Amino acid sequence: MLRIHFTADDLARVRVAPTLGPLAEAFLGLHQLTGRSGCPQFRPWRRLFSRTLGDGLRPLTLLSPHLDIGTLTKRDTTVEGGLDHLLGTPDRTFRLEVAHIATARTDPRWHTALQQGDLPARRLLADSLAACHDLTVGPHWGRLRARLDAVRAEYGRTLVDGGVEQLLATAHPQRIRWRAPVLEVDYPRDTEVHLEGRGLVLAPVVFLPDPPVLLTDGQDPQAPPTLAVPAVRDVLTAAALWSEEGNGSGRHSLNALLGRTRAAALDAVSAGCTTTELALRLNVSPASASQHATVLRNANLITTQRRGGAVLHTITPLGIDLLNRTTTARAPERAAPV
């Protein structure tokens, strides 16, 4: 079991990260394609790849899943930025990350070259990671990011409505338990971590099987640790995420009915969100997001309530029915608001 000890300062410094980045997701996704974990929630993902992945990804399969790509790429939300960070990682940090990987699983010469900071060896890793992203995660990043955004928004609402202790208690009830001032996490080994004022970052990850994983920054020991939490925990969510139906003719029908931006707005509100969150998801200004919400509210597709200083939008039964009829792949995730 992992036991994370909090102080009052740590509780005040809990935050939720948007993602570990597309390269980290690609690296973890590759393990689900080539490993033997057999997690049922990733079966739909594996079915998408009927062809072999090719020898170009072999270096990654030898390192997967133990290398912390998220830290090496600084969790950059772009592929180019992540690769730049990886290539620019200090040699000492690279040695720390690579050292714990058994040489029996890798090419000993390449493994040694990585530890020694050999630039060609690191470029081979970067090229393999880019190829892995382009083949596996890149074509599906929109839907993956939407899932990550939905989980982050859920965490954010819990934090606003119930406070940080409620967030810690409900982040992953099957695997995480809050027993103040300690967060207990199911873990393969007994580990005690004292935050000592650094705080904690929660990060949803699509291709992370249970249990959650604690990540630390080898370059900055004062940086807050990150608790990576699975964003896909059951087969229903996985089936909805990977079904092709949600990206087919139903989506075009909804776009034709409401317009592309308002269709995306209704989809975003299905998970509940504030006007600010809606603006971020649509990549528009808050004023524009408010206008789209007004049109949807006047059509009785969403409702709006003020909570403190924020305005919360939720979908109505009519809105749910419209989405379920036009994007049936995501129907299992939607239910009428309580």
Phi, psi and omega in degrees: 000141174264127179241116181254120185265127182252147164252176177300322178296322179296318179299326180285346184248021174281132177217169182243124179275150180288325184186158169279353178107154182296329181288322177294320178296321179297317181296315179290324178296324178299321179297325178290336178276327188249344182277187183243024183294324178064023180299125185297331182291348180255005179298316177301324178296315181294329180292339180290345186242091180273343181262164177289156183277343177093157183289341182296341180263001183303318178305323180290321181296332179286335180264337185290143000256019195276341181282134181274082181295327180301317179290317182294332180261006180058023179055033179297139182278358177243151179293314183298315180296320179296319179294322178298317178296318181299313181292335181263006180297133178303146183304320182299317179295319179298318179298319180297321182287325185272334190301325186278357179275126184299130180294340180295337181271350186238173169288115185305323181292318180291319179301315179295319180298321177298316180296329182274000178080021180297122185294316177302322178295321179290325178294324176299319177297315180296317180296319179295321180293319178296318179295320178298316179299312184298328183276321191255302188268322185310311181295344185241010188298328180301312181288326177295315181294325177297320177295316178297319178296322180295318179293318179296320178296321177298316177298319181297319179293322177297319179296319180289316186278324187241352180090172187294324181292325175294322177298313180296325182286336187243004183300325177197080189304331182288337186235343187235135178228134178261115175233088189313133002262033185239134173261119181260130183232130174302129188210151182290345179217157179284123183218135176248127179234125177254116185290323174054046175090356181283336185082186182216142176250128172264131182228115175289140182224127182293310189266028177259114174284164175296151000272176174300162183231136177266127181244138177236156182266109180293341180276336185221095182295344179272353179290147179294138174297158178244127174261106179280127186239134180302133177265348177233106189248353183214165186289331179294315177298319180296317180298319179293324183291320188260353179296138179283346186298325184293344180251012185259220188296331179299317178297319178296323179297317180294319177299318180294327183285314187253343192094149188300314184291318180288330174296318178294325179295316179297319178298318180294320182289343181301333177266359183081134179193160173274172178297322179296315178297320179298318179299319179294319182290328181268349184060046177230174179286156176303324179296317178294320178298321178296321178295317178297320179296323179297317179297316180294324179292319179294336177271005179064029178264337176221164172237158183229132178228145176266129177234104184065233180268001183247160176247123183254128178257134175227155184277149178265166176305323178296318178296320177298316181297320179296315179294319181293330179283329185257340177225070188297339182296334184259005183305322181299340182275346190255138175215159180295141179300144179277000000 
